[in-house]
């Protein structure tokens, strides 16, 4: 019974394509996140949603668009993929916005050729 | 702007040794600090969460301390085992839902 799941685990695609990464949590949490981990292993927050509402939107290109159809799902859609988008993307969730542990998904390794 | 630094970037010790991983942050106004473990090709596992009002947290062989005034946290691992080999990440929550990660310490325990 996976807590935070992401699909796909690996994604290889050509520059210019549009792709989506899906995330689902079955923990009943209110808050979900997307992080990007670059080649130097730095993890940076991209977006955060609380009860389907966007609460954090870091400085990421507007080619990245999160979508939360319900509070258990936070999908990441990327338009016009670029080489620099290659990274591991992690989804996470937490019970609320401030003081709780975040639970991470297994990550999606995106490779843009 | 919060910055989180972890030193050393990599550490290799023989099995059985006690060791300390360090994390420093520049803004002491934090909600909490977490230590995570990341295994190659896998997601992150939360090890310990210290609230801003706490000084330390313990879980098994792990002990994490927090000194907000000096902007430091340490993760102490007792009696290290080869299975402890992983990358350890420190993350600071300094505003609602915004967590800043350090770059991690890659730990290798030699049998």
Interface residues (C-beta under 8 A of the other chain):
Chain A: X4 X31 X33 X35 X40 X41 X42 X43 X44 X45 X48 X50 X55 X56 X90 X92 X94 X97 X98 X99 X100 X101 X102 X103 X104 X105 X106 X107
Chain B: X31 X32 X34 X36 X41 X42 X43 X44 X45 X46 X49 X51 X87 X89 X91 X93 X96 X97 X98 X99 X100 X101 X103 X104
